[in-house]
Amino acid sequence: SASLAVSGSDDCTSRLWDTRVRGEVGCLEDAYQITAVAYANDGNAVYTGGIDNTITAWDVRTMRKSMGMKGHTDTITCLSLNPKGT
Protein backbone atom coordinates (compact mmCIF):
# COMPACT_ATOMS: atom_id res chain seq x y z
CA SER A 1 0.00 0.00 0.00
CA ALA A 2 1.22 3.50 -0.77
CA SER A 3 0.42 4.59 2.78
CA LEU A 4 2.80 2.11 4.43
CA ALA A 5 6.55 2.44 4.93
CA VAL A 6 9.28 0.60 6.82
CA SER A 7 12.50 1.91 8.36
CA GLY A 8 15.56 0.18 9.79
CA SER A 9 17.77 1.40 12.60
CA ASP A 10 20.96 0.98 14.58
CA ASP A 11 18.77 0.21 17.61
CA CYS A 12 18.12 -3.27 16.10
CA THR A 13 14.54 -2.49 15.11
CA SER A 14 12.53 -2.02 11.96
CA ARG A 15 9.48 0.14 12.37
CA LEU A 16 6.31 0.07 10.32
CA TRP A 17 4.72 3.43 9.57
CA ASP A 18 1.29 4.37 8.27
CA THR A 19 0.95 7.83 6.75
CA ARG A 20 -2.83 7.74 7.24
CA VAL A 21 -2.39 7.80 11.02
CA ARG A 22 0.92 9.68 10.79
CA GLY A 23 2.72 7.31 13.07
CA GLU A 24 4.23 3.98 13.91
CA VAL A 25 1.98 0.94 13.67
CA GLY A 26 4.47 -1.82 14.48
CA CYS A 27 7.99 -2.66 15.55
CA LEU A 28 10.11 -5.66 14.54
CA GLU A 29 12.95 -6.40 16.95
CA ASP A 30 16.14 -8.13 15.83
CA ALA A 31 19.44 -8.99 17.53
CA TYR A 32 21.58 -6.83 15.22
CA GLN A 33 21.48 -3.39 13.63
CA ILE A 34 19.28 -3.13 10.53
CA THR A 35 20.96 -1.59 7.48
CA ALA A 36 18.47 -2.34 4.68
CA VAL A 37 14.69 -2.81 4.42
CA ALA A 38 12.09 -3.63 1.77
CA TYR A 39 8.30 -3.94 1.90
CA ALA A 40 6.73 -6.77 -0.13
CA ASN A 41 4.28 -5.64 -2.80
CA ASP A 42 1.40 -7.54 -1.18
CA GLY A 43 2.00 -5.71 2.10
CA ASN A 44 2.20 -8.95 4.09
CA ALA A 45 5.96 -9.18 4.47
CA VAL A 46 8.94 -7.01 5.30
CA TYR A 47 12.52 -7.99 4.49
CA THR A 48 15.42 -6.71 6.54
CA GLY A 49 19.18 -7.00 6.23
CA GLY A 50 21.82 -6.10 8.71
CA ILE A 51 25.30 -6.34 10.07
CA ASP A 52 24.82 -10.06 10.77
CA ASN A 53 24.96 -10.63 6.96
CA THR A 54 21.48 -12.18 7.00
CA ILE A 55 18.27 -11.26 5.17
CA THR A 56 15.22 -11.85 7.35
CA ALA A 57 11.63 -12.13 6.17
CA TRP A 58 8.99 -10.92 8.61
CA ASP A 59 5.26 -11.66 8.56
CA VAL A 60 3.62 -8.28 9.11
CA ARG A 61 0.36 -9.83 10.32
CA THR A 62 2.02 -11.74 13.18
CA MET A 63 5.06 -9.43 13.59
CA ARG A 64 7.32 -12.50 13.67
CA LYS A 65 10.26 -13.77 11.66
CA SER A 66 9.14 -16.15 8.93
CA MET A 67 12.48 -16.95 7.29
CA GLY A 68 16.21 -16.21 7.50
CA MET A 69 18.49 -16.24 4.47
CA LYS A 70 22.18 -16.67 5.29
CA GLY A 71 25.09 -16.78 2.90
CA HIS A 72 26.32 -13.22 2.46
CA THR A 73 29.86 -12.51 3.57
CA ASP A 74 29.35 -8.87 4.45
CA THR A 75 26.75 -6.43 5.74
CA ILE A 76 23.53 -6.18 3.71
CA THR A 77 23.34 -2.56 2.53
CA CYS A 78 20.46 -2.66 0.05
CA LEU A 79 17.37 -4.76 -0.63
CA SER A 80 15.08 -4.72 -3.64
CA LEU A 81 12.20 -7.05 -4.50
CA ASN A 82 10.99 -8.07 -7.94
CA PRO A 83 7.71 -6.24 -8.72
CA LYS A 84 6.18 -9.58 -9.78
CA GLY A 85 6.82 -11.00 -6.31
CA THR A 86 9.12 -13.73 -7.57
Residue frames relative to the residue before (quaternion, step in Angstrom):
aa qw qx qy qz dx dy dz
S 1.0000 0.0000 0.0000 0.0000 0.00 0.00 0.00
A 0.5334 -0.6518 0.4432 0.3068 3.56 -1.03 0.77
S 0.6628 0.5147 -0.3121 0.4454 3.60 1.17 -0.35
L 0.6699 0.4885 -0.2978 0.4731 3.60 1.26 -0.10
A 0.0153 -0.7793 0.6262 -0.0155 3.55 -1.12 0.76
V 0.1853 -0.7571 0.6136 0.1261 3.55 -1.29 0.37
S 0.1023 -0.7781 0.6174 0.0541 3.56 -1.11 0.73
G 0.2326 -0.7502 0.6019 0.1443 3.54 -1.24 0.53
S 0.1243 -0.8340 0.5375 0.0088 3.55 -1.08 0.70
D 0.6081 -0.5442 0.4522 0.3600 3.51 -1.38 0.31
D 0.6202 0.5442 -0.3570 0.4378 3.62 1.20 -0.25
C 0.5504 -0.6595 0.3526 0.3712 3.59 1.32 0.42
T 0.6221 0.5116 -0.3647 0.4671 3.58 1.11 0.58
S 0.1856 -0.6843 0.6834 0.1741 3.47 -1.44 0.34
R 0.1561 -0.8061 0.5669 0.0664 3.55 -0.81 0.96
L 0.3103 -0.7299 0.5865 0.1640 3.50 -1.09 0.87
W 0.1193 -0.8061 0.5796 0.0054 3.54 -0.88 1.03
D 0.1394 -0.7633 0.6269 0.0701 3.54 -1.13 0.75
T 0.3603 -0.7638 0.4949 0.2045 3.57 -0.53 1.17
R 0.5708 0.5980 -0.3913 0.4043 3.61 1.15 -0.43
V 0.7566 0.3074 -0.1860 0.5463 3.59 1.06 -0.71
R 0.3578 -0.7779 0.4453 0.2620 3.54 1.41 -0.01
G 0.7356 0.3723 -0.2626 0.5013 3.53 0.87 0.92
E 0.6988 -0.4587 0.3722 0.4034 3.46 -1.43 -0.01
V 0.1165 -0.8043 0.5807 0.0486 3.56 -0.98 0.86
G 0.8103 0.0155 -0.0317 0.5849 3.58 1.26 0.09
C 0.1463 -0.7746 0.6112 0.0714 3.51 -1.28 0.49
L 0.1636 -0.7690 0.6144 0.0653 3.56 -0.89 1.04
E 0.1647 -0.8191 0.5457 0.0646 3.58 -0.59 1.13
D 0.0853 -0.7872 0.6106 0.0103 3.54 -0.91 1.03
A 0.5917 -0.5884 0.4218 0.3546 3.57 -1.29 0.12
Y 0.7734 0.2784 -0.1335 0.5536 3.59 1.24 -0.44
Q 0.6526 -0.5098 0.3860 0.4065 3.55 -1.28 0.39
I 0.3417 -0.7290 0.5664 0.1761 3.54 -1.10 0.86
T 0.1071 -0.8298 0.5474 0.0162 3.57 -0.75 1.08
A 0.7849 0.1353 -0.0899 0.5980 3.61 1.26 -0.15
V 0.0235 -0.7987 0.6012 -0.0090 3.58 -1.07 0.76
A 0.0160 0.7677 -0.6405 -0.0095 3.54 -1.28 0.47
Y 0.2957 -0.7318 0.5927 0.1607 3.55 -1.09 0.84
A 0.4369 -0.6849 0.5144 0.2747 3.60 -0.87 0.93
N 0.6129 -0.5937 0.3869 0.3495 3.56 -1.10 0.74
D 0.6837 0.4804 -0.2988 0.4610 3.61 1.03 -0.66
G 0.4747 -0.7079 0.4128 0.3211 3.58 1.28 -0.13
N 0.6057 0.5952 -0.3460 0.3990 3.60 1.25 -0.01
A 0.7817 0.2451 -0.1398 0.5561 3.59 1.21 -0.18
V 0.1542 -0.7265 0.6624 0.0987 3.49 -1.31 0.61
Y 0.1819 -0.7629 0.6122 0.1008 3.55 -1.07 0.80
T 0.0641 -0.7971 0.6002 0.0124 3.54 -0.92 0.95
G 0.1017 -0.7580 0.6399 0.0751 3.53 -1.26 0.52
G 0.0084 -0.8405 0.5411 -0.0258 3.53 -1.05 0.64
I 0.7657 -0.3806 0.2724 0.4412 3.49 -1.34 -0.28
D 0.5888 0.5548 -0.3817 0.4469 3.62 1.23 -0.04
N 0.4694 -0.7162 0.4009 0.3256 3.59 1.37 0.18
T 0.5900 0.5700 -0.3513 0.4512 3.59 1.21 0.44
I 0.2681 -0.7013 0.6325 0.1903 3.55 -1.16 0.70
T 0.1134 -0.7980 0.5912 0.0299 3.57 -0.83 1.01
A 0.2408 -0.7320 0.6204 0.1459 3.53 -1.04 0.87
W 0.1333 -0.7885 0.5993 0.0348 3.54 -0.96 0.96
D 0.3383 -0.6995 0.5913 0.2157 3.57 -1.05 0.81
V 0.3695 -0.7670 0.4838 0.2029 3.57 -0.44 1.22
R 0.6315 0.5538 -0.3414 0.4219 3.61 1.05 -0.66
T 0.7708 0.3164 -0.1741 0.5248 3.60 1.02 -0.78
M 0.3213 -0.7680 0.4797 0.2771 3.57 1.33 -0.37
R 0.5665 0.5759 -0.3870 0.4446 3.57 1.11 0.74
K 0.5939 -0.5479 0.4532 0.3764 3.52 -1.30 0.44
S 0.1634 -0.7964 0.5747 0.0939 3.56 -0.94 0.87
M 0.8048 -0.0432 0.0436 0.5903 3.60 1.19 -0.42
G 0.1572 -0.7543 0.6283 0.1075 3.55 -1.19 0.67
M 0.1481 -0.7879 0.5948 0.0585 3.56 -0.98 0.87
K 0.0637 -0.8152 0.5754 -0.0196 3.55 -0.32 1.31
G 0.4327 0.7056 -0.5023 0.2504 3.55 -1.21 0.42
H 0.5753 0.5662 -0.3906 0.4425 3.58 1.20 -0.33
T 0.3511 -0.7543 0.5211 0.1904 3.55 -1.12 0.63
D 0.7604 0.2286 -0.1601 0.5864 3.56 1.28 0.12
T 0.7378 -0.4234 0.3043 0.4287 3.54 -1.34 0.20
I 0.4069 -0.6703 0.5646 0.2578 3.57 -1.05 0.83
T 0.0834 -0.8365 0.5413 0.0175 3.60 -0.62 1.08
C 0.7939 0.1123 -0.0666 0.5938 3.59 1.25 -0.19
L 0.0536 -0.7725 0.6321 0.0295 3.56 -1.11 0.73
S 0.0521 0.7699 -0.6344 0.0449 3.54 -1.10 0.78
L 0.2284 -0.7821 0.5691 0.1109 3.56 -0.95 0.91
N 0.5455 -0.5950 0.4817 0.3411 3.54 -1.17 0.65
P 0.5078 -0.6714 0.4436 0.3075 3.64 -0.81 0.91
K 0.6509 0.5092 -0.3201 0.4632 3.60 1.17 -0.48
G 0.4878 -0.6885 0.4191 0.3353 3.58 1.27 -0.12
T 0.5481 0.6126 -0.4028 0.4025 3.57 1.20 0.38
